[in-house]
Amino acid sequence: MGVDAAARTRAQGVALAVFSSVCFGASGPFGKALIEGGLEPLQAVWLRIAVSAAALVPIVAAVRARPGARPLRAQLRPHLGRLALYGLTGVAGCQACYYLAASRLPVGVAILLEFTGPVMVLAWLRLVRRAPVHRTAAAGVVVAMAGLALVVQVWTGLSLDPLGLAAGLGAAACQASYFLLVDRLAGRVDPLVITTAGSAVAAAALALPAAPWALPWDVLAAAVPVGGRTAPGWTLVAWIALVSTVLAYLTGIAGLHRLSAQVGGAICYTEAVAATLIAWAALGERLTAVQMTGGAIVLAGAYIAQRAATAPEAPKAPGAADTAPASRAADARN
């Protein structure tokens, strides 16, 4: 590939990855608008996941039907347990906790709390797996925690809503589980198949607690307030399911295929910025100067930790533990 062609490929990758992050970032603000319009957080999450799964299943079927594609059953059967756990934690748990947090906190704070997931991955690797963690990664954890202290304003005795704060940290824990599970499935199951299977499992798992049979369906036809304007509820559902999930995921994959892991990992942090800006524009939510400073520090710390985890290292001795899960921040999506 020539220099010009490589540059065009990278430029296309960056454009696709940024577009994907902006689409993902819009899920919180528009999901919160649905919740404030009359849906329960779990109902909004279930609608998003169920519609996404309904759209993804035929896409996977079409892709798998192409000549040379890996048989779907051969991918799923050996990994049913991990895929089920992925759907329960990485999809259902992560999104349910994030939407609950976003319903009780500013969207920017909710997504910043969730973005401590990579930090939890490093803590898990060091404390539970006893894997060596790069000093730079440890420094990134310290920086991220300092920024988080500013976001939640610990000097005021955690003035944020306690349930919202717990839900945000729960989303981070589920995101960490996502990283670890995807690391186990990578190379064994196609990413699109992982996402579709996880969405199907999550939709089934949330069906009972979300009680779709009692869902106020009139909200979908009603004019839902979004900032100073209104939009039909069904358009917001279509957005968070088809744009903030299906389209965002597909463009994200296309972008990451054109970029290195480190570049893709750096770009994914624009999702938090996009969510905060969209929440400000659509919902009128504003963070304090201290919280915005803390958010920037959180993202910087998480990026430092991830960059250390993805940096080339000397070959490991046989049986040495891998810290690769922390490098998968670019794949974590709301």
Kinemage of the C-alpha trace (Angstrom):
@kinemage 1
@onewidth
@group {chain A} dominant
@subgroup {mainchain}
@vectorlist {calphas} color= white
{ca met a 1} P 0.000 0.000 0.000
{ca gly a 2} L 1.402 3.407 -0.996
{ca val a 3} L 1.894 6.307 1.398
{ca asp a 4} L -1.110 8.208 0.024
{ca ala a 5} L -3.338 5.140 0.177
{ca ala a 6} L -2.238 4.412 3.754
{ca ala a 7} L -2.928 8.021 4.747
{ca arg a 8} L -6.392 7.858 3.186
{ca thr a 9} L -7.085 4.596 4.994
{ca arg a 10} L -6.073 6.115 8.338
{ca ala a 11} L -8.147 9.236 7.660
{ca gln a 12} L -11.163 7.072 6.841
{ca gly a 13} L -10.570 5.051 10.000
{ca val a 14} L -10.399 8.161 12.181
{ca ala a 15} L -13.567 9.603 10.600
{ca leu a 16} L -15.469 6.336 11.093
{ca ala a 17} L -14.240 5.910 14.676
{ca val a 18} L -15.147 9.483 15.653
{ca phe a 19} L -18.562 9.139 13.990
{ca ser a 20} L -19.100 5.891 15.894
{ca ser a 21} L -18.164 7.498 19.218
{ca val a 22} L -20.536 10.422 18.654
{ca cys a 23} L -23.360 7.990 17.838
{ca phe a 24} L -22.636 5.992 20.980
{ca gly a 25} L -22.416 9.174 23.047
{ca ala a 26} L -25.963 10.191 22.074
{ca ser a 27} L -27.486 7.099 23.698
{ca gly a 28} L -27.380 8.528 27.227
{ca pro a 29} L -29.003 11.931 26.566
{ca phe a 30} L -31.769 10.550 24.346
{ca gly a 31} L -32.318 7.574 26.635
{ca lys a 32} L -32.646 9.980 29.564
{ca ala a 33} L -35.216 11.993 27.610
{ca leu a 34} L -37.295 8.812 27.217
{ca ile a 35} L -36.994 8.098 30.937
{ca glu a 36} L -38.071 11.620 31.837
{ca gly a 37} L -40.897 11.204 29.310
{ca gly a 38} L -42.425 8.308 31.238
{ca leu a 39} L -40.357 5.136 30.757
{ca glu a 40} L -38.578 3.369 33.577
{ca pro a 41} L -34.801 3.037 33.106
{ca leu a 42} L -35.066 -0.735 32.601
{ca gln a 43} L -37.834 -0.273 30.046
{ca ala a 44} L -35.731 2.178 28.037
{ca val a 45} L -32.782 -0.225 28.171
{ca trp a 46} L -34.922 -3.208 27.155
{ca leu a 47} L -36.377 -1.325 24.177
{ca arg a 48} L -32.921 -0.324 23.015
{ca ile a 49} L -31.477 -3.827 23.327
{ca ala a 50} L -34.527 -5.636 21.889
{ca val a 51} L -34.745 -3.392 18.821
{ca ser a 52} L -30.983 -3.653 18.324
{ca ala a 53} L -31.099 -7.451 18.523
{ca ala a 54} L -34.002 -7.546 16.048
{ca ala a 55} L -31.904 -5.483 13.619
{ca leu a 56} L -28.632 -7.362 14.187
{ca val a 57} L -29.955 -10.914 13.795
{ca pro a 58} L -30.748 -10.584 10.059
{ca ile a 59} L -27.427 -8.781 9.495
{ca val a 60} L -25.546 -11.690 11.053
{ca ala a 61} L -27.626 -14.175 9.060
{ca ala a 62} L -26.754 -12.380 5.829
{ca val a 63} L -23.051 -12.168 6.685
{ca arg a 64} L -22.878 -15.813 7.744
{ca ala a 65} L -24.573 -16.880 4.498
{ca arg a 66} L -21.712 -15.542 2.395
{ca pro a 67} L -19.338 -18.124 0.865
{ca gly a 68} L -16.334 -18.782 3.073
{ca ala a 69} L -17.935 -17.455 6.263
{ca arg a 70} L -17.284 -19.392 9.468
{ca pro a 71} L -20.286 -21.559 10.452
{ca leu a 72} L -22.324 -19.840 13.152
{ca arg a 73} L -22.944 -22.996 15.187
{ca ala a 74} L -19.217 -23.775 15.303
{ca gln a 75} L -18.577 -20.329 16.808
{ca leu a 76} L -21.391 -20.393 19.352
{ca arg a 77} L -21.410 -23.949 20.731
{ca pro a 78} L -17.982 -23.980 22.475
{ca his a 79} L -18.530 -20.553 24.042
{ca leu a 80} L -22.176 -20.522 25.125
{ca gly a 81} L -21.307 -19.964 28.798
{ca arg a 82} L -19.067 -16.963 28.169
{ca leu a 83} L -21.499 -15.489 25.648
{ca ala a 84} L -24.346 -15.795 28.152
{ca leu a 85} L -22.253 -14.119 30.856
{ca tyr a 86} L -21.258 -11.438 28.364
{ca gly a 87} L -24.920 -10.751 27.603
{ca leu a 88} L -25.847 -10.629 31.290
{ca thr a 89} L -23.018 -8.362 32.440
{ca gly a 90} L -21.402 -6.656 29.448
{ca val a 91} L -24.705 -5.758 27.788
{ca ala a 92} L -27.683 -6.004 30.178
{ca gly a 93} L -25.854 -5.069 33.384
{ca cys a 94} L -23.727 -2.340 31.839
{ca gln a 95} L -26.569 -0.604 30.021
{ca ala a 96} L -29.081 -0.986 32.849
{ca cys a 97} L -26.667 0.500 35.371
{ca tyr a 98} L -25.645 3.289 32.986
{ca tyr a 99} L -29.234 4.301 32.234
{ca leu a 100} L -30.132 4.195 35.925
{ca ala a 101} L -27.122 6.378 36.686
{ca ala a 102} L -27.984 8.768 33.836
{ca ser a 103} L -31.556 9.073 35.136
{ca arg a 104} L -30.295 10.291 38.540
{ca leu a 105} L -27.073 12.101 37.614
{ca pro a 106} L -25.919 14.399 34.810
{ca val a 107} L -25.188 12.232 31.768
{ca gly a 108} L -21.586 13.446 31.726
{ca val a 109} L -21.005 12.253 35.293
{ca ala a 110} L -22.688 8.896 34.580
{ca ile a 111} L -20.489 8.131 31.593
{ca leu a 112} L -17.340 9.305 33.401
{ca leu a 113} L -18.115 6.865 36.205
{ca glu a 114} L -18.541 4.081 33.647
{ca phe a 115} L -15.245 4.962 31.992
{ca thr a 116} L -13.415 3.855 35.129
{ca gly a 117} L -14.027 0.310 33.827
{ca pro a 118} L -10.513 -0.009 32.319
{ca val a 119} L -9.101 1.007 35.702
{ca met a 120} L -11.067 -1.817 37.360
{ca val a 121} L -9.674 -4.247 34.781
{ca leu a 122} L -6.120 -3.357 35.782
{ca ala a 123} L -7.024 -3.717 39.469
{ca trp a 124} L -8.523 -7.163 38.756
{ca leu a 125} L -5.451 -8.269 36.848
{ca arg a 126} L -3.091 -7.146 39.603
{ca leu a 127} L -5.053 -8.150 42.725
{ca val a 128} L -6.914 -11.261 41.556
{ca arg a 129} L -4.864 -12.727 38.713
{ca arg a 130} L -1.604 -11.530 40.281
{ca ala a 131} L -0.487 -10.382 36.846
{ca pro a 132} L 2.300 -7.808 36.556
{ca val a 133} L 0.991 -4.333 35.718
{ca his a 134} L 3.169 -1.735 34.023
{ca arg a 135} L 4.168 1.188 36.247
{ca thr a 136} L 2.711 3.630 33.757
{ca ala a 137} L -0.592 1.775 33.921
{ca ala a 138} L -0.555 2.038 37.710
{ca ala a 139} L 0.161 5.757 37.405
{ca gly a 140} L -2.817 6.051 35.064
{ca val a 141} L -5.023 4.418 37.699
{ca val a 142} L -3.893 6.938 40.319
{ca val a 143} L -4.539 9.836 37.945
{ca ala a 144} L -8.004 8.494 37.050
{ca met a 145} L -8.945 8.066 40.700
{ca ala a 146} L -7.846 11.621 41.472
{ca gly a 147} L -10.022 12.885 38.642
{ca leu a 148} L -12.955 10.787 39.850
{ca ala a 149} L -12.638 12.373 43.292
{ca leu a 150} L -13.139 15.755 41.625
{ca val a 151} L -16.108 14.532 39.572
{ca val a 152} L -18.003 13.182 42.595
{ca gln a 153} L -16.713 16.022 44.817
{ca val a 154} L -15.682 13.850 47.751
{ca trp a 155} L -14.944 16.881 49.935
{ca thr a 156} L -18.697 17.552 50.076
{ca gly a 157} L -19.396 14.056 51.401
{ca leu a 158} L -20.353 12.667 47.967
{ca ser a 159} L -23.075 15.188 47.158
{ca leu a 160} L -24.209 13.137 44.149
{ca asp a 161} L -27.276 10.919 44.386
{ca pro a 162} L -26.066 7.757 46.221
{ca leu a 163} L -28.079 5.333 44.058
{ca gly a 164} L -26.941 7.072 40.889
{ca leu a 165} L -23.331 6.946 42.061
{ca ala a 166} L -23.618 3.231 42.894
{ca ala a 167} L -25.230 2.560 39.506
{ca gly a 168} L -22.422 4.416 37.713
{ca leu a 169} L -19.780 2.343 39.479
{ca gly a 170} L -21.853 -0.776 38.761
{ca ala a 171} L -21.749 0.143 35.073
{ca ala a 172} L -17.959 0.430 35.362
{ca ala a 173} L -17.753 -3.031 36.952
{ca cys a 174} L -19.919 -4.510 34.200
{ca gln a 175} L -17.778 -2.740 31.614
{ca ala a 176} L -14.704 -4.323 33.201
{ca ser a 177} L -16.402 -7.714 32.919
{ca tyr a 178} L -17.038 -6.907 29.261
{ca phe a 179} L -13.330 -6.299 28.646
{ca leu a 180} L -12.298 -9.528 30.328
{ca leu a 181} L -14.902 -11.643 28.530
{ca val a 182} L -14.251 -10.131 25.105
{ca asp a 183} L -10.556 -10.834 25.654
{ca arg a 184} L -11.418 -14.516 26.132
{ca leu a 185} L -13.665 -14.575 23.057
{ca ala a 186} L -11.440 -12.555 20.727
{ca gly a 187} L -10.260 -14.592 17.749
{ca arg a 188} L -12.713 -17.360 18.553
{ca val a 189} L -16.046 -15.662 17.835
{ca asp a 190} L -16.703 -12.935 15.268
{ca pro a 191} L -17.234 -9.505 16.959
{ca leu a 192} L -20.584 -9.025 15.212
{ca val a 193} L -21.713 -12.449 16.407
{ca ile a 194} L -20.593 -11.599 19.959
{ca thr a 195} L -22.618 -8.384 19.931
{ca thr a 196} L -25.707 -10.025 18.448
{ca ala a 197} L -25.615 -12.971 20.853
{ca gly a 198} L -25.043 -10.623 23.798
{ca ser a 199} L -27.969 -8.437 22.732
{ca ala a 200} L -30.275 -11.444 22.393
{ca val a 201} L -29.285 -12.772 25.820
{ca ala a 202} L -29.652 -9.317 27.402
{ca ala a 203} L -33.081 -8.731 25.850
{ca ala a 204} L -34.285 -12.085 27.198
{ca ala a 205} L -32.737 -11.502 30.647
{ca leu a 206} L -34.270 -8.033 31.018
{ca ala a 207} L -37.711 -9.024 29.730
{ca leu a 208} L -39.003 -10.021 33.177
{ca pro a 209} L -37.671 -7.087 35.251
{ca ala a 210} L -38.482 -4.574 32.498
{ca ala a 211} L -42.037 -5.955 32.176
{ca pro a 212} L -42.595 -4.866 28.563
{ca trp a 213} L -46.239 -6.035 28.800
{ca ala a 214} L -46.775 -3.165 31.275
{ca leu a 215} L -44.715 -0.667 29.284
{ca pro a 216} L -46.474 2.669 28.697
{ca trp a 217} L -46.525 2.314 24.931
{ca asp a 218} L -48.282 5.655 24.573
{ca val a 219} L -44.910 7.288 25.339
{ca leu a 220} L -43.671 6.086 21.941
{ca ala a 221} L -46.402 8.048 20.145
{ca ala a 222} L -46.270 11.047 22.475
{ca ala a 223} L -44.156 14.166 22.030
{ca val a 224} L -41.217 13.678 24.404
{ca pro a 225} L -39.421 16.834 25.623
{ca val a 226} L -35.788 16.995 24.517
{ca gly a 227} L -34.304 20.181 25.861
{ca gly a 228} L -36.474 23.038 24.628
{ca arg a 229} L -38.072 20.957 21.872
{ca thr a 230} L -40.068 17.745 21.514
{ca ala a 231} L -39.716 14.577 19.444
{ca pro a 232} L -41.940 11.495 19.040
{ca gly a 233} L -40.868 8.851 21.536
{ca trp a 234} L -40.487 6.216 18.833
{ca thr a 235} L -37.863 8.313 17.039
{ca leu a 236} L -35.767 8.421 20.215
{ca val a 237} L -36.067 4.630 20.584
{ca ala a 238} L -35.080 4.207 16.936
{ca trp a 239} L -32.101 6.499 17.480
{ca ile a 240} L -30.669 4.785 20.563
{ca ala a 241} L -31.227 1.325 19.045
{ca leu a 242} L -30.393 1.771 15.376
{ca val a 243} L -28.026 4.745 15.402
{ca ser a 244} L -26.438 4.603 18.887
{ca thr a 245} L -26.092 0.815 18.784
{ca val a 246} L -26.278 -0.867 15.375
{ca leu a 247} L -24.864 1.904 13.162
{ca ala a 248} L -22.389 2.983 15.839
{ca tyr a 249} L -21.108 -0.559 16.269
{ca leu a 250} L -20.779 -1.262 12.543
{ca thr a 251} L -18.951 2.007 11.821
{ca gly a 252} L -16.784 1.434 14.895
{ca ile a 253} L -15.705 -1.966 13.576
{ca ala a 254} L -14.985 -0.479 10.152
{ca gly a 255} L -12.931 2.298 11.729
{ca leu a 256} L -10.924 0.022 13.995
{ca his a 257} L -10.047 -2.213 11.064
{ca arg a 258} L -8.261 0.783 9.540
{ca leu a 259} L -6.445 1.929 12.686
{ca ser a 260} L -3.968 0.616 15.223
{ca ala a 261} L -5.237 -0.491 18.628
{ca gln a 262} L -3.671 2.525 20.356
{ca val a 263} L -5.216 5.061 17.977
{ca gly a 264} L -8.600 3.368 18.202
{ca gly a 265} L -8.330 3.251 21.983
{ca ala a 266} L -7.566 6.958 22.154
{ca ile a 267} L -10.458 7.915 19.892
{ca cys a 268} L -12.973 5.940 21.948
{ca tyr a 269} L -12.607 8.478 24.759
{ca thr a 270} L -14.313 11.057 22.555
{ca glu a 271} L -17.513 9.173 23.441
{ca ala a 272} L -17.507 10.657 26.938
{ca val a 273} L -16.923 14.133 25.530
{ca ala a 274} L -19.687 13.630 22.944
{ca ala a 275} L -22.151 12.418 25.593
{ca thr a 276} L -21.443 15.443 27.792
{ca leu a 277} L -21.761 17.923 24.908
{ca ile a 278} L -24.954 16.309 23.562
{ca ala a 279} L -26.460 16.301 27.072
{ca trp a 280} L -25.611 20.008 27.339
{ca ala a 281} L -27.102 20.813 23.910
{ca ala a 282} L -30.166 18.542 24.112
{ca leu a 283} L -30.993 18.522 27.824
{ca gly a 284} L -29.367 21.706 29.100
{ca glu a 285} L -27.195 19.752 31.554
{ca arg a 286} L -24.026 21.466 32.700
{ca leu a 287} L -21.164 20.245 34.832
{ca thr a 288} L -19.287 22.501 37.202
{ca ala a 289} L -15.808 23.667 36.256
{ca val a 290} L -14.375 21.340 38.911
{ca gln a 291} L -16.313 18.367 37.517
{ca met a 292} L -15.215 19.129 33.950
{ca thr a 293} L -11.607 19.338 35.142
{ca gly a 294} L -12.031 16.048 36.978
{ca gly a 295} L -13.573 14.471 33.885
{ca ala a 296} L -10.598 15.482 31.773
{ca ile a 297} L -8.283 13.979 34.405
{ca val a 298} L -10.307 10.729 34.507
{ca leu a 299} L -10.070 10.347 30.735
{ca ala a 300} L -6.359 11.196 30.767
{ca gly a 301} L -5.689 8.619 33.483
{ca ala a 302} L -7.698 5.909 31.740
{ca tyr a 303} L -5.924 6.674 28.472
{ca ile a 304} L -2.492 6.522 30.144
{ca ala a 305} L -3.382 3.176 31.723
{ca gln a 306} L -4.657 1.758 28.449
{ca arg a 307} L -1.706 3.060 26.431
{ca ala a 308} L 0.684 1.366 28.849
{ca ala a 309} L -1.252 -1.873 28.515
{ca thr a 310} L -1.069 -1.752 24.718
{ca ala a 311} L 2.583 -0.686 24.471
{ca pro a 312} L 4.882 -3.258 22.854
{ca glu a 313} L 6.663 -5.325 25.457
{ca ala a 314} L 9.398 -7.901 25.455
{ca pro a 315} L 8.227 -11.468 24.831
{ca lys a 316} L 6.676 -12.972 27.963
{ca ala a 317} L 7.871 -16.180 29.507
{ca pro a 318} L 5.627 -19.203 28.985
{ca gly a 319} L 2.610 -19.048 31.290
{ca ala a 320} L 3.027 -15.341 32.048
{ca ala a 321} L -0.235 -13.469 32.459
{ca asp a 322} L -1.439 -11.072 29.786
{ca thr a 323} L -2.702 -7.568 30.477
{ca ala a 324} L -4.401 -7.238 27.088
{ca pro a 325} L -7.966 -6.877 28.410
{ca ala a 326} L -7.250 -3.301 29.403
{ca ser a 327} L -6.402 -2.501 25.804
{ca arg a 328} L -9.913 -3.227 24.656
{ca ala a 329} L -11.346 0.105 25.798
{ca ala a 330} L -12.066 0.950 22.167
{ca asp a 331} L -14.661 -1.852 22.079
{ca ala a 332} L -16.623 -0.829 25.199
{ca arg a 333} L -19.890 0.732 24.214
{ca asn a 334} L -23.050 1.929 25.887
